[in-house]
Amino acid sequence: MGWLVFSNLFVAFCGAALTAATYPLLGQPPRIDAVVMLVFCGTLVVYNLDRLVEPTPGDTLHEQWVARHRPALWLVAAIAAVGCVACLPILRLPAIGSLALAGAVSIGYCLPVYPRGGRWHRLKALPGAKLLLIAGVWTYATTIIPLLHLQTAIATDDMVMIVAARLLFVLAVALPFDLPDMARDRAAGITTLPQRYGYAGTRNLGLLLTVGFAVLALMNPWPLAAALLVSAAVTFALLAALGPRRGVVYYEVLLDGLLLVQATLVMLVWAGMGRAV
């Protein structure tokens, strides 16, 4: 499990699958294109850099694993960075032009970019910014970039609904990840919602976000709406089981796997719609 999960290959694959599943929501067949590969490679770069730049390893299983495999993870990040660059010439110009801000935010999330108190800090050290940065970049990468690559108008009601639903879903999934990181975040001077609300408050907020996602899912055409509703139900059930005794499998396999669950459901429904026609 170490290499699949702790090297971030699994979450990169889940994010790429979710990106591919965005196309059916836009009326297009799912595909593996430059956008999907960019999300896969970009996730490997950002997630590994975030761990590798930590000055001292923590005592969690993940952090100790990273400490033992630092040279290999630097190589993974470097290869993934080359992959990101290789994707750029294949993207259409609107998508390429939009990547500067997303790239800057992603790098600033991992590396110190702004001064405060005589030291340089990462963007996620801004009070309350960590969750919003994660959800914003994931939503942008898995919806806005595909929209721009297809040169689809973003301002239409349907497009706004798709982006808003994805944002609520990603917020619900990403929110619990700050719970096992509370000690590390406090040591790094990072303020997060789970520090204030604890497990119960975080769970309830995640459930509320999932309900909001389900409401927006109903605005999709049937049966794609049904696939999203099942995804919402699975997400709700998993978040309802959130508690202090949950470990690596819960957070880095089951929660991350929710992205893959939604992608699989949407693509299966799309395949069924194609056979019906």
Residue pairs with C-beta under 8 A, 6 or more apart in sequence:
1 248
1 253
2 65
2 69
3 9
4 10
5 11
5 248
5 252
5 253
6 62
6 65
6 66
6 69
6 252
7 44
7 48
7 69
7 72
7 73
7 76
8 43
8 44
8 47
8 48
9 44
10 252
10 253
10 256
10 257
11 43
11 47
11 252
11 256
11 259
12 39
12 40
12 41
12 43
12 44
12 47
12 80
13 40
13 260
14 256
14 257
14 259
14 260
14 263
15 39
15 40
15 43
15 138
15 141
15 142
15 259
16 32
16 36
16 37
16 39
16 40
16 43
17 259
17 260
17 263
17 264
18 142
18 259
18 260
18 262
18 263
19 35
19 36
19 39
19 141
19 142
19 145
19 146
20 30
20 31
20 32
20 36
20 263
20 267
21 30
21 262
21 263
21 264
21 266
21 267
22 142
22 143
22 146
22 162
22 166
23 29
23 30
23 31
23 146
23 150
24 30
24 224
24 266
24 267
24 269
24 270
25 162
25 220
25 224
25 266
26 146
26 147
26 150
26 152
26 162
28 150
29 270
29 274
30 266
30 267
30 270
33 90
33 149
34 87
34 90
34 91
34 149
35 87
35 91
35 95
35 145
35 146
35 149
37 83
37 87
38 84
38 87
38 88
38 91
38 141
38 145
39 141
39 142
39 145
40 80
40 83
41 80
41 81
41 83
41 84
41 87
42 80
42 84
42 106
42 141
44 76
44 77
44 80
44 83
45 77
45 80
45 81
45 84
45 106
46 106
46 107
46 109
46 110
46 137
48 73
48 74
48 76
48 77
48 80
49 77
49 107
49 110
49 111
50 109
50 110
51 62
51 63
51 66
51 73
52 66
52 70
52 73
52 74
52 77
53 110
53 111
54 63
54 66
57 63
57 64
57 66
57 67
58 64
58 183
58 184
60 180
60 184
61 248
62 248
62 252
63 184
66 73
88 96
88 99
91 99
91 145
91 149
92 148
92 149
92 151
94 148
94 149
94 151
95 145
95 148
95 149
98 144
98 145
98 148
99 145
102 137
102 140
102 141
102 145
105 123
105 133
105 136
105 137
106 137
107 113
108 114
108 122
108 123
109 122
109 123
109 124
109 133
109 134
109 137
110 122
111 122
112 119
112 120
112 121
112 122
113 120
113 121
113 122
113 123
114 120
114 121
114 123
115 121
116 125
121 189
123 129
123 133
124 130
124 133
124 190
125 188
125 189
125 190
127 191
128 191
128 192
128 193
130 178
130 185
130 190
130 192
131 171
131 174
131 175
131 178
131 192
131 193
134 170
134 174
134 177
135 167
135 170
135 171
135 174
136 167
138 170
138 174
139 163
139 166
139 167
139 170
142 166
142 170
143 162
143 163
143 166
144 154
144 163
147 154
147 159
147 163
148 154
152 159
153 159
154 160
154 163
158 219
161 216
161 219
161 220
162 220
164 216
165 213
165 216
165 217
165 219
165 228
168 209
168 210
168 212
168 213
168 216
169 209
169 210
169 213
169 231
169 232
169 235
169 262
171 209
172 206
172 207
172 209
172 210
172 213
172 235
172 239
173 235
173 255
173 256
173 258
173 259
175 193
175 194
175 202
175 205
175 206
175 209
176 194
176 202
176 203
176 206
176 239
176 242
176 251
176 255
177 251
177 255
178 185
178 192
178 193
178 194
178 195
178 202
179 194
179 199
179 202
179 242
179 244
180 251
181 192
182 192
182 194
182 195
185 191
185 192
185 195
186 195
193 201
193 202
193 205
194 201
194 202
197 205
199 242
199 243
199 244
202 242
203 239
203 240
203 242
203 243
206 239
206 242
207 236
207 239
207 240
210 232
210 235
210 236
210 239
211 232
211 236
213 228
213 232
213 235
214 228
214 229
214 232
214 233
214 236
217 225
217 228
217 229
217 231
217 232
218 225
218 229
219 225
220 228
223 269
223 272
223 273
224 266
224 269
224 270
224 273
226 269
227 262
227 265
227 266
227 268
227 269
228 262
228 265
228 266
230 265
231 258
231 261
231 262
231 265
231 266
234 258
234 261
235 258
235 261
238 254
238 255
238 258
241 250
